[in-house]
Structures are given as structure tokens and as C-alpha cells.
Amino acid sequence: MRDGWYGLAPIAGAFLLGLVACSSYVTTVQPVEDEILVKLVADPLAAYDHPVPLTVQDLTAILQHVQVEYKAGWLQNFLTGPLKAVPLFDPESLARVVPPLVRAFEEANQHDRIVFYIADRRTNLRREITSGTLFVTGQLMHISLSNFRNGVDVIPGVAAYDRDSPGIAAAPQRFSMTFEPAEFVLDRTPGFIQEVFGATPPSLLVDYRLFLNSVSRHADLGSSPAEAIPSP
């Protein structure tokens, strides 16, 4: 869906709060809800290889192997060592976000990239968001991540900017992305500016066709994809 979200029904109750001042001015706080949204964003200068015929099983197999690793400071590295990588999507979020992503890949044209936004309600006035972009060129799937479990406070009278601009980091974060097995990743070492200042969102280039072919070959030999290529 261009210029609009492939919306999934919220699964948390809405919270509404009115703040009334002496001047009778009233503002409302937007409801804090769990939601998963996917949309197509036109990029006229781009030339992607869309549409892409993926099944829910295909995309699930790809995304469940993507992990995120926070970059610890030198003190934390000294005290605890590197932080352990965690899955990009937990099983529940993965099951909910994949179907609209598959539909978006089917409907995208060569100028459309796919944007996703996931909000997890933490309190009545706070949510954590994960958002990013997907697109395909050749047999490479580009996965870019702008926010990962990034905390956002709801402020009365301020629009939900993170929902309207999911490609922008809601707050500074330092993390990297990995894919296992690493043999399916095109190695693209970030430059100095990107590494130090985070000039562009972390991203992965995965040879998704080679990966899916490998999964299929193992399945033909009688082992399941999960047995052939275990989840991290």
C-alpha cells in the first residue's frame, strides 16, 4: 500500500489523557498501543528488482536469522565483555510482521522500498519501537534498521513523530546487525564516518536466493530447514 500503512489491529487497550489548563486549553495524548505497520515508500531515483515472489515461509526463514548486537562502551567491554546478540524479531512479532511484508514485496514496483514499524507498549506513556527498510536488488536483500527497541516517551500535544518517520532514529543508538550463517552475507565494512558517528543506519546485504536454495536442498535431503540451518 503506497502512502499508507498495511495496518494490523492494535492488541493493547487505548489510553487517553486530557490535560486541562486554566485557559480551558485541552490537549490529548495519543494512545500507546502495540502495533505493527508496513508500507511502500516511493523512491523515484531508485531501481529495485521488485516485485519479489516470496512466501511467508521464505521470509520467515530469512528474517529469523537476523540478529542485532549493541555496541558496548570500553568500560562495559572491560567489565562484561561484548554484549550478546539478540534476534531482530521475537517469534510473536516475526509471525505478525511477515505476512504484510510478503504482501508488500508482491505489490512493490521498481521504485518502492518496504518500510516496517513495530511499537511495543511498555507503559501508558512509553513505547519501544523497531523500524527499518527492506528492498531487493538482484539476489541481494537489503535490510536496514533505523530503530531497535528504541524508547519513545509520549508527550502531550506532540505528534507521534516516530510513527510518521520510521526511517529516522528516535534517539541515538549504537548497534550492528549480523546474519547467520555468515556465508550468505555480502561483506561490506562500514567506513570510518559511519562506524564512529553512525551517519547511516546499520544494514545487511543477504544473498537471499542462495540462502533459500540452501534451505530447499537440505529439505529435499529429508532434513527440515530448522535442522539444516539452526536458528541463532
C-alpha atoms as a printed R data frame, in Angstrom:
    type eleno elety resid chain resno      x       y      z
1   ATOM     1    CA   MET     A     1  0.000   0.000  0.000
2   ATOM     2    CA   ARG     A     2  1.597   3.243 -1.122
3   ATOM     3    CA   ASP     A     3  1.311   6.354  1.045
4   ATOM     4    CA   GLY     A     4 -0.423   4.345  3.726
5   ATOM     5    CA   TRP     A     5  0.249   1.574  6.201
6   ATOM     6    CA   TYR     A     6 -0.607  -2.090  5.885
7   ATOM     7    CA   GLY     A     7 -2.097  -1.828  9.364
8   ATOM     8    CA   LEU     A     8 -2.558  -4.633 11.868
9   ATOM     9    CA   ALA     A     9 -5.150  -4.288 14.597
10  ATOM    10    CA   PRO     A    10 -3.739  -2.970 17.900
11  ATOM    11    CA   ILE     A    11 -3.595  -5.585 20.632
12  ATOM    12    CA   ALA     A    12 -3.397  -3.271 23.619
13  ATOM    13    CA   GLY     A    13 -6.137  -1.038 25.005
14  ATOM    14    CA   ALA     A    14 -6.038   2.645 24.169
15  ATOM    15    CA   PHE     A    15 -5.085   5.168 26.801
16  ATOM    16    CA   LEU     A    16 -6.423   8.712 26.580
17  ATOM    17    CA   LEU     A    17 -5.457  11.536 28.847
18  ATOM    18    CA   GLY     A    18 -6.764  15.110 28.762
19  ATOM    19    CA   LEU     A    19 -4.748  17.885 30.298
20  ATOM    20    CA   VAL     A    20 -6.883  20.903 31.066
21  ATOM    21    CA   ALA     A    21 -5.317  24.255 31.883
22  ATOM    22    CA   CYS     A    22 -6.949  27.316 33.408
23  ATOM    23    CA   SER     A    23 -7.332  28.767 29.911
24  ATOM    24    CA   SER     A    24 -9.563  25.783 29.007
25  ATOM    25    CA   TYR     A    25 -6.868  24.602 26.579
26  ATOM    26    CA   VAL     A    26 -7.147  20.841 26.111
27  ATOM    27    CA   THR     A    27 -4.569  18.512 24.615
28  ATOM    28    CA   THR     A    28 -4.655  14.776 24.291
29  ATOM    29    CA   VAL     A    29 -2.034  12.089 24.488
30  ATOM    30    CA   GLN     A    30 -2.154   9.664 21.586
31  ATOM    31    CA   PRO     A    31 -2.978   6.120 22.679
32  ATOM    32    CA   VAL     A    32  0.023   3.935 23.448
33  ATOM    33    CA   GLU     A    33 -0.660   0.652 21.679
34  ATOM    34    CA   ASP     A    34  1.104  -2.405 20.378
35  ATOM    35    CA   GLU     A    35  1.069  -2.161 16.598
36  ATOM    36    CA   ILE     A    36  2.863  -3.474 13.539
37  ATOM    37    CA   LEU     A    37  2.728  -1.438 10.332
38  ATOM    38    CA   VAL     A    38  4.169  -1.965  6.854
39  ATOM    39    CA   LYS     A    39  4.043   0.375  3.852
40  ATOM    40    CA   LEU     A    40  5.612   1.098  0.476
41  ATOM    41    CA   VAL     A    41  7.645   4.295  0.098
42  ATOM    42    CA   ALA     A    42  8.381   5.563 -3.407
43  ATOM    43    CA   ASP     A    43 11.983   6.396 -4.269
44  ATOM    44    CA   PRO     A    44 11.881   7.760 -7.863
45  ATOM    45    CA   LEU     A    45 15.658   7.658 -8.287
46  ATOM    46    CA   ALA     A    46 15.960   4.011 -7.244
47  ATOM    47    CA   ALA     A    47 15.699   0.897 -9.413
48  ATOM    48    CA   TYR     A    48 14.888  -2.104 -7.231
49  ATOM    49    CA   ASP     A    49 14.116  -5.596 -8.503
50  ATOM    50    CA   HIS     A    50 10.512  -5.588 -7.352
51  ATOM    51    CA   PRO     A    51  8.045  -7.217 -7.118
52  ATOM    52    CA   VAL     A    52  9.548 -10.247 -5.358
53  ATOM    53    CA   PRO     A    53  7.598 -13.514 -5.068
54  ATOM    54    CA   LEU     A    54  8.284 -14.636 -1.510
55  ATOM    55    CA   THR     A    55  6.240 -16.962  0.638
56  ATOM    56    CA   VAL     A    56  5.635 -16.451  4.344
57  ATOM    57    CA   GLN     A    57  7.880 -19.449  4.977
58  ATOM    58    CA   ASP     A    58 10.665 -17.942  2.816
59  ATOM    59    CA   LEU     A    59 10.704 -14.558  4.518
60  ATOM    60    CA   THR     A    60 10.356 -16.076  7.967
61  ATOM    61    CA   ALA     A    61 13.380 -18.278  7.269
62  ATOM    62    CA   ILE     A    62 15.399 -15.217  6.240
63  ATOM    63    CA   LEU     A    63 14.419 -12.799  8.996
64  ATOM    64    CA   GLN     A    64 14.709 -15.258 11.865
65  ATOM    65    CA   HIS     A    65 18.454 -15.418 11.159
66  ATOM    66    CA   VAL     A    66 18.966 -11.658 11.509
67  ATOM    67    CA   GLN     A    67 20.430 -10.574 14.843
68  ATOM    68    CA   VAL     A    68 21.251  -7.240 16.455
69  ATOM    69    CA   GLU     A    69 24.235  -6.592 18.676
70  ATOM    70    CA   TYR     A    70 24.538  -3.440 20.777
71  ATOM    71    CA   LYS     A    71 27.950  -1.812 20.728
72  ATOM    72    CA   ALA     A    72 29.195  -1.621 24.289
73  ATOM    73    CA   GLY     A    73 31.466   1.157 25.505
74  ATOM    74    CA   TRP     A    74 35.017   0.386 26.554
75  ATOM    75    CA   LEU     A    75 34.075   0.188 30.244
76  ATOM    76    CA   GLN     A    76 31.309  -2.338 29.652
77  ATOM    77    CA   ASN     A    77 33.571  -4.329 27.358
78  ATOM    78    CA   PHE     A    78 36.136  -4.426 30.139
79  ATOM    79    CA   LEU     A    79 33.629  -5.424 32.823
80  ATOM    80    CA   THR     A    80 31.367  -7.859 30.978
81  ATOM    81    CA   GLY     A    81 32.816  -8.353 27.515
82  ATOM    82    CA   PRO     A    82 30.836  -7.820 24.287
83  ATOM    83    CA   LEU     A    83 27.058  -7.798 24.582
84  ATOM    84    CA   LYS     A    84 25.259 -10.888 23.311
85  ATOM    85    CA   ALA     A    85 23.439 -10.558 20.003
86  ATOM    86    CA   VAL     A    86 19.646 -10.863 20.118
87  ATOM    87    CA   PRO     A    87 17.107 -11.678 17.358
88  ATOM    88    CA   LEU     A    88 15.793  -8.763 15.328
89  ATOM    89    CA   PHE     A    89 12.250 -10.072 15.853
90  ATOM    90    CA   ASP     A    90 10.908 -12.195 18.680
91  ATOM    91    CA   PRO     A    91  8.738 -15.134 17.499
92  ATOM    92    CA   GLU     A    92  5.446 -13.311 18.111
93  ATOM    93    CA   SER     A    93  6.493 -10.148 16.251
94  ATOM    94    CA   LEU     A    94  8.002 -12.211 13.435
95  ATOM    95    CA   ALA     A    95  4.751 -14.120 12.922
96  ATOM    96    CA   ARG     A    96  2.787 -10.861 12.759
97  ATOM    97    CA   VAL     A    97  5.115  -8.755 10.604
98  ATOM    98    CA   VAL     A    98  5.978 -11.305  7.905
99  ATOM    99    CA   PRO     A    99  2.545 -11.595  6.164
100 ATOM   100    CA   PRO     A   100  2.212  -7.840  5.455
101 ATOM   101    CA   LEU     A   101  5.881  -7.745  4.388
102 ATOM   102    CA   VAL     A   102  5.255 -10.563  1.908
103 ATOM   103    CA   ARG     A   103  2.244  -8.682  0.538
104 ATOM   104    CA   ALA     A   104  4.302  -5.504  0.239
105 ATOM   105    CA   PHE     A   105  7.024  -7.317 -1.730
106 ATOM   106    CA   GLU     A   106  4.311  -8.633 -4.078
107 ATOM   107    CA   GLU     A   107  2.839  -5.166 -4.673
108 ATOM   108    CA   ALA     A   108  6.075  -3.142 -4.812
109 ATOM   109    CA   ASN     A   109  7.369  -1.804 -8.113
110 ATOM   110    CA   GLN     A   110 10.945  -0.968 -9.067
111 ATOM   111    CA   HIS     A   111 10.795   2.381 -7.249
112 ATOM   112    CA   ASP     A   112  9.236   1.161 -3.988
113 ATOM   113    CA   ARG     A   113 11.061   0.176 -0.838
114 ATOM   114    CA   ILE     A   114  9.308  -1.552  2.033
115 ATOM   115    CA   VAL     A   115  9.209   0.176  5.417
116 ATOM   116    CA   PHE     A   116  8.162  -1.520  8.647
117 ATOM   117    CA   TYR     A   117  7.348  -0.110 12.077
118 ATOM   118    CA   ILE     A   118  6.750  -2.096 15.280
119 ATOM   119    CA   ALA     A   119  5.655  -0.465 18.533
120 ATOM   120    CA   ASP     A   120  5.628  -2.370 21.824
121 ATOM   121    CA   ARG     A   121  3.710  -0.721 24.654
122 ATOM   122    CA   ARG     A   122  5.733  -0.546 27.887
123 ATOM   123    CA   THR     A   123  3.633   1.876 29.946
124 ATOM   124    CA   ASN     A   124  0.723   4.225 29.328
125 ATOM   125    CA   LEU     A   125  3.210   6.915 28.294
126 ATOM   126    CA   ARG     A   126  6.077   4.936 26.800
127 ATOM   127    CA   ARG     A   127  6.662   2.541 23.938
128 ATOM   128    CA   GLU     A   128  9.635   0.791 22.358
129 ATOM   129    CA   ILE     A   129  9.915   0.902 18.591
130 ATOM   130    CA   THR     A   130 11.732  -1.134 15.967
131 ATOM   131    CA   SER     A   131 11.699   0.189 12.413
132 ATOM   132    CA   GLY     A   132 13.591  -0.234  9.196
133 ATOM   133    CA   THR     A   133 13.597  -0.756  5.446
134 ATOM   134    CA   LEU     A   134 13.751  -3.733  3.090
135 ATOM   135    CA   PHE     A   135 14.383  -3.876 -0.649
136 ATOM   136    CA   VAL     A   136 15.899  -6.255 -3.194
137 ATOM   137    CA   THR     A   137 18.475  -5.719 -5.945
138 ATOM   138    CA   GLY     A   138 19.459  -8.769 -7.943
139 ATOM   139    CA   GLN     A   139 19.577 -11.624 -5.480
140 ATOM   140    CA   LEU     A   140 20.533  -9.430 -2.546
141 ATOM   141    CA   MET     A   141 18.053  -8.435  0.129
142 ATOM   142    CA   HIS     A   142 18.977  -5.146  1.774
143 ATOM   143    CA   ILE     A   143 17.905  -4.898  5.406
144 ATOM   144    CA   SER     A   144 18.352  -1.515  7.061
145 ATOM   145    CA   LEU     A   145 17.450  -0.797 10.686
146 ATOM   146    CA   SER     A   146 16.750   2.718 11.975
147 ATOM   147    CA   ASN     A   147 15.452   1.830 15.462
148 ATOM   148    CA   PHE     A   148 15.780  -1.283 17.592
149 ATOM   149    CA   ARG     A   149 13.698  -1.423 20.765
150 ATOM   150    CA   ASN     A   150 14.240   2.319 20.994
151 ATOM   151    CA   GLY     A   151 12.330   4.004 23.827
152 ATOM   152    CA   VAL     A   152  9.889   6.788 22.961
153 ATOM   153    CA   ASP     A   153  8.002   8.874 25.517
154 ATOM   154    CA   VAL     A   154  4.546  10.162 24.644
155 ATOM   155    CA   ILE     A   155  4.368  13.936 25.086
156 ATOM   156    CA   PRO     A   156  1.004  15.755 25.229
157 ATOM   157    CA   GLY     A   157  0.444  17.887 22.159
158 ATOM   158    CA   VAL     A   158  3.370  16.374 20.219
159 ATOM   159    CA   ALA     A   159  2.642  14.175 17.216
160 ATOM   160    CA   ALA     A   160  3.914  10.589 17.127
161 ATOM   161    CA   TYR     A   161  6.929  11.502 15.008
162 ATOM   162    CA   ASP     A   162  8.432   8.016 15.215
163 ATOM   163    CA   ARG     A   163  5.357   6.520 13.521
164 ATOM   164    CA   ASP     A   164  5.334   9.164 10.785
165 ATOM   165    CA   SER     A   165  9.115   8.982 10.188
166 ATOM   166    CA   PRO     A   166 10.187   5.377 10.849
167 ATOM   167    CA   GLY     A   167 13.375   5.863  8.843
168 ATOM   168    CA   ILE     A   168 14.770   8.272 11.449
169 ATOM   169    CA   ALA     A   169 16.260   7.186 14.770
170 ATOM   170    CA   ALA     A   170 14.005   8.299 17.606
171 ATOM   171    CA   ALA     A   171 17.040   8.514 19.904
172 ATOM   172    CA   PRO     A   172 20.763   7.781 19.428
173 ATOM   173    CA   GLN     A   173 21.654   4.085 19.411
174 ATOM   174    CA   ARG     A   174 24.801   2.108 18.615
175 ATOM   175    CA   PHE     A   175 24.287  -1.392 17.278
176 ATOM   176    CA   SER     A   176 25.244  -3.641 14.386
177 ATOM   177    CA   MET     A   177 23.396  -6.362 12.504
178 ATOM   178    CA   THR     A   178 24.510  -9.904 11.722
179 ATOM   179    CA   PHE     A   179 23.151 -12.865  9.795
180 ATOM   180    CA   GLU     A   180 23.950 -16.495 10.476
181 ATOM   181    CA   PRO     A   181 25.270 -18.373  8.590
182 ATOM   182    CA   ALA     A   182 27.589 -15.516  7.623
183 ATOM   183    CA   GLU     A   183 28.447 -17.149  4.275
184 ATOM   184    CA   PHE     A   184 25.242 -15.679  2.835
185 ATOM   185    CA   VAL     A   185 26.157 -12.082  3.722
186 ATOM   186    CA   LEU     A   186 27.899  -9.724  1.331
187 ATOM   187    CA   ASP     A   187 30.687  -8.274  3.438
188 ATOM   188    CA   ARG     A   188 30.535  -4.510  3.342
189 ATOM   189    CA   THR     A   189 32.712  -2.961  6.033
190 ATOM   190    CA   PRO     A   190 31.361   0.452  7.160
191 ATOM   191    CA   GLY     A   191 33.522   3.481  6.613
192 ATOM   192    CA   PHE     A   192 35.107   5.492  9.423
193 ATOM   193    CA   ILE     A   193 32.378   8.159  9.491
194 ATOM   194    CA   GLN     A   194 29.611   5.571  9.583
195 ATOM   195    CA   GLU     A   195 31.351   3.445 12.205
196 ATOM   196    CA   VAL     A   196 32.157   6.288 14.594
197 ATOM   197    CA   PHE     A   197 29.261   8.687 14.084
198 ATOM   198    CA   GLY     A   198 26.518   6.373 12.846
199 ATOM   199    CA   ALA     A   199 25.971   8.508  9.746
200 ATOM   200    CA   THR     A   200 23.729   5.874  8.149
201 ATOM   201    CA   PRO     A   201 21.527   3.196  9.726
202 ATOM   202    CA   PRO     A   202 23.094  -0.245 10.231
203 ATOM   203    CA   SER     A   203 22.330  -2.567  7.332
204 ATOM   204    CA   LEU     A   204 22.837  -6.070  5.940
205 ATOM   205    CA   LEU     A   205 23.104  -7.397  2.400
206 ATOM   206    CA   VAL     A   206 21.934 -11.006  2.355
207 ATOM   207    CA   ASP     A   207 22.100 -13.294 -0.684
208 ATOM   208    CA   TYR     A   208 18.569 -14.449 -0.033
209 ATOM   209    CA   ARG     A   209 18.268 -16.638 -3.131
210 ATOM   210    CA   LEU     A   210 21.408 -18.594 -2.281
211 ATOM   211    CA   PHE     A   211 20.187 -18.931  1.302
212 ATOM   212    CA   LEU     A   212 16.721 -20.167  0.291
213 ATOM   213    CA   ASN     A   213 18.249 -22.566 -2.237
214 ATOM   214    CA   SER     A   214 20.408 -23.983  0.544
215 ATOM   215    CA   VAL     A   215 17.372 -24.418  2.783
216 ATOM   216    CA   SER     A   216 15.496 -26.114 -0.065
217 ATOM   217    CA   ARG     A   217 18.365 -28.506 -0.803
218 ATOM   218    CA   HIS     A   218 18.534 -29.611  2.807
219 ATOM   219    CA   ALA     A   219 14.770 -30.048  2.858
220 ATOM   220    CA   ASP     A   220 14.986 -32.284 -0.259
221 ATOM   221    CA   LEU     A   221 17.520 -34.425  1.581
222 ATOM   222    CA   GLY     A   222 14.983 -35.015  4.316
223 ATOM   223    CA   SER     A   223 16.070 -32.550  6.973
224 ATOM   224    CA   SER     A   224 13.910 -29.594  7.904
225 ATOM   225    CA   PRO     A   225 15.166 -26.024  7.343
226 ATOM   226    CA   ALA     A   226 15.415 -25.625 11.100
227 ATOM   227    CA   GLU     A   227 17.628 -28.706 11.321
228 ATOM   228    CA   ALA     A   228 19.635 -27.771  8.257
229 ATOM   229    CA   ILE     A   229 20.281 -24.182  9.299
230 ATOM   230    CA   PRO     A   230 19.553 -23.814 13.005
231 ATOM   231    CA   SER     A   231 18.142 -20.550 14.281
232 ATOM   232    CA   PRO     A   232 20.739 -18.493 16.167
